[in-house]
Amino acid sequence: MLTGKLAAFATTGADALPAPILAAARDAITDTIGVTLAGVSEETAAIARRWACEAGARPVSSILGTDAGSSPSEAAFANGVAAHVLDFDDSLPSMRGHPSATLVPVVLAVGEAEGASGRDVLAAYAVALEIGGKLGRAIGHHHYLRGWHSTATIGAFTATAAAARLWRLDADAVATAWGIAASMASGLVRNFGTMTKSFHTGHAARVGITAAWMARNGFSADPAIFDGDNGFLQTYGFGDGEDLATLVDELGSKWEAERPGIFVKGWPCCYCNHRAIGGLLQLMAANGFGADDIEEIAVGFAPGSDRALIKSDPQTGLEAKFSIEYAAAATVLDGTLTLDSFTDEAVHRPAVRALMKRVRRYQVPAEGVFSGVVGFTDVTVKAGGSTFEMRVDRVPGSPDWKLSDDERRAKFLDCAGRALGEDRARDLFGLARDLDALPHVAELIRATRPAGGRSEA
């Protein structure tokens, strides 16, 4: 059974991680801790945190950026919501979603509760990401295009694999845990632009820990959930995925963390905006036009690559993250996009509302299946009587258009510094970069707690 082969990899695969995979896992965990700390102050995260605390669970796992704790599953839920609420977390094209906002809360919550080392946490993350990429390829593009949020649906299985690895479940138990998780995998694109999009990541993290715990304690489920009729892939897929048997044979040899690689965001909004943002910034730098000069900004998307951009007239900061009209206008006015560009107040600036009316999106005919991180975006600006245009076929933050080490560090310090202050954020960054050498991941987690007394849940 293919489910069994996947489960065997989850338990025993990659005991010796290749150096590039180890580095990719470390970088992803570092980045995700940063964006989680930036998200802690959001109302969405506060509501999730109140739930985790009021659930009355034994506080053995920490809620990052606070002195609060809960059970591993509820702490992972709260941290998963905070990790994704700003839409500043990373993406994996083969999964067609955000892997780390679900995985990092799981490996930290279970790792802390179980006394895991930094190396244990890195391995659990890397193995689970590898499985998520393969399952994403197997489910196919139309799973997402029909309205399923792959971050949450596939994320439930990656979260299960990570928790199972840290709890040292055997392959049979992992396969059973996936059967349990399959009955909880959910999440709809329709909820983009609301608090519920980040609920998806928290829910998937919680699903993974719950499913692994239940299997660990003898709960039963179908142990071949990725095989045959009425399995997950057949039920949730639409027949356009890659052959799972071939993908299983590639586990640990053609690593997803290397190809396509983990894409790291430089701007806190949906990745479908990022090629346009990158192109617009390049055109501005090369030609020197500003907001007052612009007659029109036209953004051409390959078919389906703007599917997640469901808000053309956003009224909140959350909605604005899924609007090319807002992202383009704010890029010009702000000179870039920062966390402060996506407050509710920023969305209602008269200048940005006026410029949004001059942003037009359209579809570019093309053959193939495209997404926010696959394909191209055309950007045309009419300004000062001239026309400037370019096709952007690379993705900012991808292996082909990398954030530099300095840019990644600056992003982390800005995000974590909002919760901890500059000096403590710098210390935390150093700890995260040395995660492989930490005998206990709890040392890293303790460094995210606020100074002084207990914070409010």
ZAKELUM-994627 format. One record per residue (C-alpha): x, y, z. Coordinates in Angstrom, 1 decimal, decimal comma, always signed. Example, Ala and Ser with C-alpha at 12.3 -4.5 7.8 and 13.67 -1.06 7.14 Angstrom:
NODE     px     py     pz
NODE  +12,3   -4,5   +7,8
NODE  +13,7   -1,1   +7,1
This chain:
NODE     px     py     pz
NODE   +0,0   +0,0   +0,0
NODE   +1,3   +3,5   -0,9
NODE   -0,1   +4,9   +2,4
NODE   +2,1   +2,4   +4,2
NODE   +5,2   +3,4   +2,3
NODE   +4,5   +7,1   +3,0
NODE   +4,1   +6,2   +6,7
NODE   +7,4   +4,3   +6,7
NODE   +9,2   +7,4   +5,4
NODE   +7,5   +9,5   +8,1
NODE   +8,9   +7,3  +10,8
NODE  +12,4   +6,3   +9,6
NODE  +13,2   +8,5   +6,6
NODE  +15,9  +11,1   +6,6
NODE  +17,6  +10,2   +9,9
NODE  +20,6  +12,0   +8,4
NODE  +19,3  +15,1   +6,7
NODE  +21,3  +16,5   +3,8
NODE  +22,9  +19,8   +4,7
NODE  +20,7  +21,8   +2,2
NODE  +17,5  +20,3   +3,6
NODE  +18,7  +21,0   +7,2
NODE  +19,3  +24,6   +6,2
NODE  +16,0  +25,0   +4,5
NODE  +14,1  +23,6   +7,5
NODE  +16,1  +25,9   +9,9
NODE  +15,4  +29,0   +7,7
NODE  +11,7  +28,1   +7,4
NODE  +11,3  +27,6  +11,1
NODE  +13,1  +30,9  +11,8
NODE  +11,0  +32,9   +9,4
NODE   +7,7  +31,4  +10,7
NODE   +8,6  +32,2  +14,3
NODE   +9,1  +35,8  +13,3
NODE   +5,8  +36,2  +11,5
NODE   +4,0  +34,4  +14,3
NODE   +5,3  +36,9  +16,8
NODE   +4,2  +39,7  +14,5
NODE   +0,7  +38,2  +14,3
NODE   +0,3  +37,8  +18,1
NODE   -1,2  +41,2  +18,5
NODE   -3,8  +40,8  +15,9
NODE   -7,4  +40,4  +17,0
NODE   -7,7  +37,1  +15,1
NODE   -4,8  +35,7  +17,1
NODE   -6,1  +37,0  +20,4
NODE   -9,5  +35,2  +19,9
NODE   -7,8  +32,0  +19,0
NODE   -5,5  +32,4  +22,1
NODE   -8,5  +32,9  +24,4
NODE  -10,0  +29,7  +23,0
NODE   -6,8  +27,8  +23,7
NODE   -6,6  +29,1  +27,2
NODE  -10,3  +28,6  +28,1
NODE  -10,2  +25,1  +26,8
NODE   -8,8  +24,2  +30,2
NODE   -6,1  +22,0  +28,9
NODE   -2,9  +21,2  +30,8
NODE   -0,4  +24,1  +29,8
NODE   +2,5  +22,0  +28,7
NODE   +3,1  +23,8  +25,4
NODE   +3,7  +27,5  +25,0
NODE   +1,7  +30,0  +23,0
NODE   +4,5  +32,1  +21,3
NODE   +4,9  +35,7  +22,3
NODE   +3,0  +35,2  +25,6
NODE   +3,3  +33,6  +29,0
NODE   +0,2  +31,5  +28,2
NODE   +0,2  +27,8  +27,5
NODE   -2,2  +25,0  +26,7
NODE   -2,2  +21,4  +25,5
NODE   +0,0  +20,7  +22,5
NODE   -3,0  +20,6  +20,2
NODE   -4,5  +23,9  +21,4
NODE   -1,2  +25,7  +21,6
NODE   -0,5  +24,6  +18,0
NODE   -4,0  +25,9  +17,0
NODE   -3,3  +29,3  +18,6
NODE   +0,2  +29,5  +17,1
NODE   -1,0  +28,3  +13,7
NODE   -3,6  +31,1  +13,6
NODE   -1,0  +33,8  +14,6
NODE   +1,5  +32,4  +12,0
NODE   -0,9  +32,9   +9,1
NODE   -3,0  +35,9  +10,1
NODE   -0,7  +38,4   +8,4
NODE   -0,2  +36,2   +5,3
NODE   +3,5  +36,8   +5,6
NODE   +4,4  +33,1   +5,9
NODE   +6,1  +30,9   +3,3
NODE   +4,7  +28,8   +0,4
NODE   +5,5  +25,5   -1,3
NODE   +4,3  +25,4   -4,9
NODE   +4,0  +21,7   -5,1
NODE   +1,6  +21,8   -2,2
NODE   -0,1  +24,8   -3,6
NODE   -0,2  +26,3   -0,1
NODE   +1,6  +27,5   +3,0
NODE   +3,5  +24,6   +4,7
NODE   +5,2  +26,2   +7,7
NODE   +2,3  +28,0   +9,3
NODE   +0,9  +24,6  +10,0
NODE   +4,1  +22,6  +10,5
NODE   +6,1  +24,9  +12,8
NODE   +3,3  +25,2  +15,4
NODE   +3,2  +21,4  +15,6
NODE   +6,9  +20,7  +15,9
NODE   +7,3  +23,4  +18,5
NODE   +4,2  +22,4  +20,6
NODE   +5,0  +18,6  +20,5
NODE   +8,7  +19,2  +20,7
NODE   +8,4  +21,3  +23,8
NODE   +6,1  +18,8  +25,5
NODE   +8,3  +15,9  +24,7
NODE  +11,7  +17,4  +25,4
NODE  +12,8  +17,2  +21,8
NODE  +16,1  +18,5  +20,6
NODE  +16,5  +21,1  +17,9
NODE  +17,7  +18,3  +15,5
NODE  +14,5  +16,3  +16,3
NODE  +12,4  +19,3  +15,4
NODE  +14,2  +20,0  +12,2
NODE  +13,9  +16,4  +11,0
NODE  +10,2  +16,3  +11,8
NODE   +9,6  +19,5   +9,9
NODE  +11,7  +18,3   +6,9
NODE  +10,1  +14,9   +6,6
NODE   +6,6  +16,3   +6,9
NODE   +7,3  +19,0   +4,3
NODE   +8,5  +16,3   +1,9
NODE   +5,3  +14,3   +2,4
NODE   +3,2  +17,4   +1,9
NODE   +4,8  +18,3   -1,4
NODE   +4,3  +14,8   -2,7
NODE   +0,7  +14,7   -1,6
NODE   +0,2  +18,1   -3,2
NODE   +1,5  +16,8   -6,5
NODE   -0,7  +13,7   -6,2
NODE   -3,9  +15,7   -5,4
NODE   -3,4  +17,9   -8,5
NODE   -4,1  +21,5   -9,3
NODE   -7,9  +21,3   -9,5
NODE   -8,3  +20,5   -5,8
NODE   -7,4  +24,1   -5,1
NODE   -9,1  +25,5   -8,3
NODE  -12,4  +23,9   -7,2
NODE  -12,2  +25,8   -3,9
NODE  -10,3  +23,7   -1,4
NODE   -7,6  +25,5   +0,6
NODE   -4,7  +23,1   +0,2
NODE   -2,8  +24,7   +3,1
NODE   -5,5  +23,3   +5,3
NODE   -6,4  +20,0   +3,6
NODE   -2,9  +18,8   +2,8
NODE   -1,6  +20,6   +5,9
NODE   -3,7  +18,2   +8,1
NODE   -1,6  +15,3   +6,9
NODE   +1,8  +17,1   +7,1
NODE   +0,9  +18,1  +10,7
NODE   +0,0  +14,5  +11,5
NODE   +3,3  +13,3  +10,1
NODE   +5,3  +15,9  +12,1
NODE   +3,6  +15,1  +15,4
NODE   +3,9  +11,3  +14,8
NODE   +7,6  +11,6  +14,1
NODE   +8,2  +13,5  +17,3
NODE   +6,1  +10,9  +19,2
NODE   +8,0   +8,1  +17,5
NODE   +4,9   +6,4  +16,2
NODE   +5,5   +3,3  +14,1
NODE   +4,4   +3,1  +10,5
NODE   +1,2   +1,4  +11,2
NODE   +0,2   +4,0  +13,7
NODE   +1,1   +6,8  +11,3
NODE   -1,1   +5,3   +8,6
NODE   -4,0   +5,0  +11,1
NODE   -3,4   +8,6  +12,1
NODE   -3,7   +9,8   +8,5
NODE   -7,0   +7,9   +8,3
NODE   -8,2   +9,9  +11,3
NODE   -6,9  +13,2   +9,9
NODE   -8,7  +12,6   +6,6
NODE  -12,1  +12,9   +8,3
NODE  -11,1  +16,3   +9,6
NODE   -9,3  +17,8   +6,6
NODE  -11,1  +20,9   +5,5
NODE  -10,8  +24,6   +4,5
NODE  -12,4  +26,7   +1,7
NODE  -10,9  +29,4   -0,5
NODE  -14,2  +31,2   -0,1
NODE  -13,1  +32,3   +3,4
NODE  -10,0  +34,2   +2,1
NODE   -9,9  +37,8   +3,4
NODE  -11,5  +36,8   +6,7
NODE  -10,3  +35,6  +10,1
NODE  -11,2  +32,0   +9,0
NODE   -8,3  +31,8   +6,5
NODE   -5,8  +31,7   +9,4
NODE   -8,2  +29,5  +11,3
NODE   -7,4  +27,0   +8,6
NODE   -3,8  +26,7   +9,5
NODE   -4,5  +26,5  +13,2
NODE   -7,1  +23,9  +12,6
NODE   -4,8  +21,8  +10,5
NODE   -2,1  +21,9  +13,1
NODE   -4,6  +20,8  +15,8
NODE   -6,0  +18,1  +13,5
NODE   -2,5  +16,7  +13,1
NODE   -1,7  +16,5  +16,8
NODE   -5,2  +15,2  +17,6
NODE   -5,0  +12,5  +14,9
NODE   -1,5  +11,4  +16,0
NODE   -2,5  +11,3  +19,7
NODE   -5,6   +9,2  +19,0
NODE   -3,6   +6,7  +16,9
NODE   -0,9   +6,6  +19,6
NODE   -3,6   +5,6  +22,1
NODE   -5,2   +2,9  +20,0
NODE   -7,9   +4,7  +18,1
NODE   -8,7   +3,0  +14,8
NODE   -9,2   +4,3  +11,3
NODE   -8,7   +3,2   +7,7
NODE   -4,9   +2,6   +7,4
NODE   -4,8   +3,0   +3,6
NODE   -6,4   +6,4   +3,2
NODE   -4,4   +7,5   +0,1
NODE   -5,1   +4,2   -1,7
NODE   -8,0   +3,1   -3,9
NODE  -11,7   +3,9   -4,2
NODE  -13,1   +6,5   -1,8
NODE   -9,7   +7,3   -0,5
NODE   -8,6  +10,9   +0,2
NODE   -7,0  +11,5   -3,2
NODE   -9,9  +10,1   -5,2
NODE  -12,5  +11,9   -3,1
NODE  -10,8  +15,3   -2,9
NODE   -9,0  +15,2   -6,2
NODE  -10,2  +15,6   -9,8
NODE   -8,0  +13,2  -11,7
NODE   -5,2  +15,6  -12,7
NODE   -2,6  +14,7  -10,1
NODE   +0,8  +13,0  -10,6
NODE   +1,1   +9,3  -10,0
NODE   +1,5   +8,7   -6,3
NODE   +3,5   +5,5   -6,7
NODE   +6,2   +7,4   -8,6
NODE   +6,1  +10,2   -6,1
NODE   +6,6   +7,8   -3,2
NODE   +9,7   +6,3   -4,9
NODE  +11,1   +9,8   -5,0
NODE  +10,7  +10,5   -1,2
NODE  +14,0  +11,7   +0,2
NODE  +15,8  +11,8   -3,1
NODE  +14,1  +14,6   -5,0
NODE  +13,4  +16,8   -2,0
NODE  +10,6  +19,3   -2,2
NODE  +12,6  +21,7   -0,1
NODE  +15,1  +22,0   -2,9
NODE  +12,8  +21,7   -6,0
NODE  +10,6  +23,6   -6,2
NODE  +11,9  +25,0   -2,9
NODE  +10,3  +27,0   -0,1
NODE   +9,2  +30,5   -1,3
NODE   +9,7  +33,2   +1,4
NODE   +7,6  +36,3   +1,3
NODE   +9,0  +39,8   +1,3
NODE   +5,6  +41,5   +1,5
NODE   +2,7  +40,5   +3,9
NODE   +0,0  +39,7   +1,4
NODE   -1,2  +36,9   -0,8
NODE   +1,5  +35,5   -3,1
NODE   -0,8  +36,0   -6,2
NODE   +0,1  +39,7   -5,8
NODE   +3,9  +39,3   -5,6
NODE   +5,0  +39,1   -9,2
NODE   +3,0  +42,3   -9,9
NODE   +4,5  +44,0   -6,9
NODE   +8,0  +43,0   -7,8
NODE   +7,5  +44,2  -11,4
NODE   +5,9  +47,5  -10,4
NODE   +8,8  +48,3   -8,0
NODE  +11,3  +47,6  -10,8
NODE   +9,4  +49,8  -13,2
NODE   +9,2  +52,6  -10,6
NODE  +12,9  +52,4   -9,9
NODE  +13,9  +52,4  -13,6
NODE  +11,5  +55,2  -14,7
NODE  +11,0  +57,4  -11,7
NODE   +7,2  +57,9  -11,9
NODE   +5,0  +58,4   -8,8
NODE   +1,4  +58,2   -7,9
NODE   +0,5  +61,7   -9,3
NODE   +2,0  +60,7  -12,7
NODE   +0,0  +57,5  -13,1
NODE   -2,9  +57,3  -15,5
NODE   -3,4  +53,5  -15,3
NODE   -1,8  +50,4  -13,9
NODE   -2,8  +47,3  -15,8
NODE   -2,0  +43,8  -14,4
NODE   -2,4  +40,8  -16,6
NODE   -2,7  +37,4  -15,0
NODE   -2,2  +34,0  -16,5
NODE   -5,4  +32,0  -16,3
NODE   -6,2  +31,1  -12,7
NODE   -3,2  +32,8  -11,2
NODE   -5,3  +35,5   -9,5
NODE   -7,8  +33,1   -8,2
NODE   -7,1  +33,9   -4,6
NODE   -7,4  +37,7   -5,2
NODE  -11,1  +37,7   -4,5
NODE  -11,4  +41,3   -3,2
NODE  -11,4  +44,1   -5,7
NODE  -12,8  +46,7   -3,2
NODE  -11,4  +45,7   +0,1
NODE  -12,7  +47,3   +3,3
NODE  -10,3  +45,8   +5,8
NODE   -6,6  +45,0   +6,1
NODE   -7,4  +41,3   +5,9
NODE   -9,4  +41,8   +2,7
NODE   -6,7  +44,0   +1,2
NODE   -4,2  +41,1   +1,3
NODE   -6,3  +39,5   -1,4
NODE   -6,7  +42,5   -3,7
NODE   -4,3  +43,4   -6,5
NODE   -6,1  +46,7   -6,8
NODE   -5,1  +47,6   -3,3
NODE   -1,6  +46,0   -3,4
NODE   -0,6  +47,9   -6,6
NODE   -1,9  +51,2   -5,3
NODE   -0,3  +50,8   -1,9
NODE   +3,0  +49,7   -3,5
NODE   +3,2  +53,0   -5,4
NODE   +2,2  +55,2   -2,5
NODE   +4,3  +53,5   +0,2
NODE   +7,3  +52,7   -2,0
NODE   +7,0  +49,0   -0,8
NODE   +4,6  +47,0   +1,3
NODE   +5,0  +46,6   +5,0
NODE   +2,8  +45,3   +7,8
NODE   +1,7  +48,9   +8,3
NODE   +0,3  +49,0   +4,8
NODE   -2,3  +46,4   +5,8
NODE   -4,1  +48,1   +8,7
NODE   -7,8  +48,9   +8,3
NODE   -6,8  +52,6   +8,5
NODE   -4,3  +52,2   +5,7
NODE   -6,9  +50,7   +3,4
NODE   -9,2  +53,7   +3,7
NODE   -6,5  +56,4   +2,9
NODE   -8,1  +58,8   +0,4
NODE   -5,0  +58,7   -1,8
NODE   -5,0  +54,9   -2,0
NODE   -8,7  +54,7   -2,7
NODE   -8,2  +57,2   -5,6
NODE   -5,3  +55,3   -7,1
NODE   -7,1  +52,0   -6,8
NODE   -9,6  +53,3   -9,3
NODE   -6,7  +53,5  -11,9
NODE   -5,7  +49,8  -11,4
NODE   -7,1  +47,3  -13,9
NODE   -6,7  +43,6  -13,9
NODE   -7,2  +41,3  -16,9
NODE   -6,6  +37,8  -18,1
NODE   -3,8  +36,9  -20,5
NODE   -4,7  +33,9  -22,7
NODE   -2,3  +31,0  -22,1
NODE   -2,2  +27,2  -22,1
NODE   -1,5  +25,4  -18,8
NODE   -2,3  +25,6  -15,1
NODE   -1,1  +28,6  -13,2
NODE   -1,1  +29,9   -9,7
NODE   +0,3  +32,7   -7,5
NODE   +3,7  +31,0   -7,6
NODE   +3,5  +29,3  -11,0
NODE   +3,4  +31,2  -14,3
NODE   +3,8  +34,9  -15,1
NODE   +2,2  +38,3  -14,6
NODE   +2,2  +41,3  -17,0
NODE   +2,5  +44,8  -15,6
NODE   +1,9  +47,9  -17,7
NODE   +2,0  +51,4  -16,3
NODE   +0,8  +54,5  -18,2
NODE   +2,4  +57,5  -16,5
NODE   +3,3  +61,0  -17,6
NODE   +2,3  +60,3  -21,2
NODE   +4,6  +57,2  -21,5
NODE   +3,9  +53,5  -21,2
NODE   +6,2  +51,2  -19,3
NODE   +5,7  +47,4  -19,3
NODE   +7,3  +44,1  -18,4
NODE   +6,4  +40,5  -18,0
NODE   +7,4  +39,1  -14,6
NODE   +8,0  +35,3  -14,8
NODE   +9,9  +34,9  -11,6
NODE   +8,5  +34,9   -8,1
NODE   +9,9  +37,2   -5,4
NODE  +11,2  +35,1   -2,6
NODE  +11,6  +32,0   -4,8
NODE  +14,9  +30,2   -5,4
NODE  +15,0  +32,2   -8,7
NODE  +14,5  +35,5   -7,0
NODE  +15,8  +35,0   -3,5
NODE  +15,6  +37,2   -0,5
NODE  +19,1  +37,9   +0,6
NODE  +20,3  +36,8   +4,0
NODE  +20,2  +40,5   +5,1
NODE  +16,6  +40,8   +3,8
NODE  +15,5  +37,7   +5,7
NODE  +17,2  +38,9   +8,9
NODE  +15,6  +42,3   +8,6
NODE  +12,2  +40,7   +8,1
NODE  +12,6  +38,6  +11,2
NODE  +13,8  +41,5  +13,3
NODE  +11,0  +43,7  +12,2
NODE   +8,4  +41,0  +12,9
NODE   +9,8  +39,6  +16,1
NODE  +10,8  +43,1  +17,3
NODE   +7,1  +44,1  +17,4
NODE   +6,5  +41,6  +20,2
NODE   +9,9  +41,5  +21,9
NODE  +11,8  +44,6  +21,2
NODE  +14,9  +44,9  +19,0
NODE  +17,5  +43,4  +21,4
NODE  +15,5  +40,4  +22,4
NODE  +14,5  +39,8  +18,7
NODE  +18,2  +39,8  +17,8
NODE  +19,0  +37,2  +20,5
NODE  +16,1  +35,0  +19,4
NODE  +17,3  +35,2  +15,8
NODE  +20,7  +33,9  +16,9
NODE  +19,1  +31,0  +18,8
NODE  +16,9  +30,0  +15,8
NODE  +19,9  +30,0  +13,5
NODE  +21,6  +27,6  +15,9
NODE  +18,5  +25,3  +16,3
NODE  +20,4  +22,3  +15,1
NODE  +22,7  +22,5  +18,2
NODE  +20,0  +23,1  +20,8
NODE  +19,6  +20,1  +23,2
NODE  +16,0  +21,1  +23,9
NODE  +13,8  +23,2  +21,7
NODE  +12,2  +24,7  +24,8
NODE  +15,2  +27,0  +25,1
NODE  +14,2  +28,7  +21,8
NODE  +10,5  +28,8  +22,8
NODE  +11,3  +30,5  +26,2
NODE  +13,0  +33,3  +24,3
NODE   +9,7  +34,2  +22,7
NODE   +8,0  +35,1  +26,0
NODE   +7,5  +38,7  +26,9
NODE   +9,5  +40,3  +29,6
NODE   +7,7  +41,0  +32,9
NODE   +4,5  +39,5  +34,1
NODE   +2,0  +37,2  +32,6
NODE   +0,4  +38,5  +29,4
NODE   -3,3  +38,6  +28,8
NODE   -4,7  +35,6  +27,0
